[in-house]
Amino acid sequence: MSQYFDVGDETVWNPSNGAARLFLRHVRLYEEELGVPSGFGPMENDECAIDPAVFGTFVDALLDLHDRTRHGIIDALSEGFVATVLVLAERAGVEVRRPVVTDELEGLRDVQVPLLDAGDREVWLGKRVGVLRRQMPR
């Protein structure tokens, strides 16, 4: 069995039930953490509609949080989700704001000493997106 994530009439992802369920739980967690809606509707009849305009705002907020965090444990817990969201944003035609890579401390939250290198984090996330892009069936 599988689930369908759709933008209009186009399916942007067709994961297994378990992957869909876990992903949507992460979506709801991040909606609460960020204080913004995600654009993902309820899963009904094995289909979940995505509102691309609302999703775009969610992606921006998620990337802003990710950009302002420099903590190994938080990175380990979140980067798979962030990479999955970036692939879906690409497929949904959502323009993704690329982060400004900086190692400045101003504006950061949840930092770990020594401070993780922002450029390394961006490279790793880009590689993860590339892998998931190939592994996420439509």
C-alpha positions in Angstrom: 0.0 0.0 0.0 1.1 3.6 -0.6 0.0 7.1 -0.1 -0.2 10.0 -2.6 1.0 13.5 -2.0 -0.5 15.7 -4.6 -0.3 19.3 -5.9 -3.3 19.8 -8.0 -3.6 16.9 -10.3 0.1 16.0 -10.1 1.5 13.4 -7.6 4.8 14.7 -6.2 5.5 11.7 -4.0 4.1 8.2 -3.6 5.7 6.7 -0.4 4.7 3.6 1.5 2.1 3.9 4.3 4.7 3.9 7.0 6.9 6.5 5.4 3.9 8.7 4.8 2.6 8.4 8.3 6.0 9.1 9.9 6.6 12.1 7.5 3.2 13.6 8.3 3.9 13.3 12.0 7.1 15.2 11.5 5.1 17.8 9.5 2.7 18.3 12.4 5.6 18.6 14.9 7.3 21.3 12.8 4.0 23.2 12.3 3.8 23.4 16.1 7.6 24.3 16.5 7.5 26.9 13.7 4.0 28.3 14.5 3.0 28.2 10.8 0.8 25.9 8.8 2.5 23.5 6.4 0.1 23.4 3.5 -0.3 19.6 3.9 -4.0 18.7 4.2 -5.2 15.5 6.0 -4.5 12.1 4.6 -7.9 11.0 3.1 -8.4 8.0 1.0 -4.7 7.5 0.7 -4.3 11.1 -0.7 -2.9 14.3 0.9 -3.3 17.6 -1.0 -0.5 20.1 -0.7 -1.3 23.8 -1.0 1.9 25.1 -2.7 1.5 28.8 -1.5 1.2 27.8 2.2 3.9 25.1 1.8 6.3 27.8 0.4 5.9 29.8 3.6 6.4 26.6 5.7 9.6 25.8 3.7 11.0 29.3 4.3 10.3 29.1 8.0 11.8 25.6 8.2 15.0 26.7 6.4 15.2 29.8 8.6 15.1 27.6 11.7 17.7 25.2 10.2 20.0 28.1 9.2 19.9 29.5 12.7 20.7 26.2 14.4 24.2 24.9 14.9 23.8 21.8 17.0 24.9 18.3 16.1 22.0 16.5 17.8 19.3 18.8 16.3 21.0 18.4 12.9 20.9 14.6 13.2 17.2 14.7 14.2 16.1 17.2 11.5 18.2 17.0 8.4 16.4 14.0 6.8 13.1 15.8 7.2 14.5 19.1 5.9 16.0 17.3 2.8 12.6 15.5 2.2 10.8 18.8 2.3 13.3 20.4 -0.1 12.7 17.6 -2.6 8.9 18.0 -2.3 9.2 21.8 -2.7 11.2 21.3 -5.9 8.6 19.0 -7.3 5.7 21.3 -6.2 7.3 24.2 -8.0 7.9 26.1 -4.8 10.7 28.6 -5.1 13.1 27.8 -2.3 15.1 30.5 -0.6 18.7 29.4 -0.4 20.2 30.2 3.0 22.9 32.7 3.4 25.8 30.6 4.7 27.5 32.3 7.6 29.5 31.3 10.6 28.5 34.4 12.5 26.9 33.9 15.9 24.4 36.7 15.6 20.9 35.3 15.3 21.8 31.7 16.0 19.9 29.6 18.5 20.6 26.1 19.9 24.3 26.3 19.3 26.9 23.6 20.2 30.5 24.3 21.0 32.6 24.1 19.0 30.4 25.8 16.5 29.5 23.6 13.5 30.7 25.0 10.1 27.7 26.5 8.2 29.3 25.7 4.8 29.8 22.0 5.6 26.2 21.7 6.8 24.9 23.2 3.5 27.1 20.8 1.4 25.9 17.8 3.5 22.2 18.9 3.1 22.6 19.3 -0.6 24.1 15.8 -0.9 21.2 14.4 1.1 18.6 16.2 -1.1 20.3 14.6 -4.2 20.1 11.1 -2.7 16.5 11.5 -1.7 15.5 13.0 -5.1 16.4 9.7 -6.6 14.8 7.6 -3.9 11.4 9.3 -3.6 9.0 7.6 -6.0 6.3 9.7 -7.7 
